[in-house]
């Protein structure tokens, strides 16, 4: 299939776009519109979004539900998770790492690869990015791997993500995130349980856009509009020969939901 794509010009180097189209068959008796049953309608998705002033809560969201009876008692029996973080001049990066460490059920099984893209000149314009110390000196020394390059040489998130992948050291799972995120308690065990529910867990990918957060006057993160549901991408329509997509909020559910597109 030939579908027009937009590739923005680059002044530094030649840029090429690679698109992967995933094809498959719909199971007999299953209607297309019901293949993602936990999606909210467009009308429901718009409720409480841009038409309402943001409301925040100071209490953190509740821990994610996990099945403790099926979890190994020994942390050594748990798979390791490698978290990749491309960070472009972002002072939220270390807070993100602190959050994933403090909320993990087994932080000793979590490894982080950070690619810093900051000002490395004597001016040190991005010193605020390192103001927040990393958690637990021992864990930060053994479980956090870092690369630094000057932001003037950055060419976008794709190269930074690929560079972060080079810090992988054989961990069983990889989680790709942004440098400005917050985590709910038990996130690591929850994700492992979710992927184990997939029909073919070895070839499955969990994907979603996380809800937004804001910072209060003290720099603490707060949920926006009490929202903890995720957003997934779905095909929308063709416009000028290009496929357009939109986000849809997920209903609260413990089931894995088939998703037609990847979030990145």
Secondary structure, DSSP 8 states (H G I E B T S, - for coil): ----------SSS--------------TT--GGGTTTTB--HHHHHTTSTTS---EESS--------GGGS-SSGGGS--EEEEEEEES-TTHHHHHHHHHHH-TTGGGEEEEEEEEE--STT-TTGGGGSS--STHHHHHHHEEEEEEEGGG---HHHHHHHHHTT--S-SEEEEE-SS----TTHHHHHHHHHHTSTTGGG-----B---EEE-TTS-EEEETT----EEEEEEEEETTEEEEEEEEB-S-SS----SS---
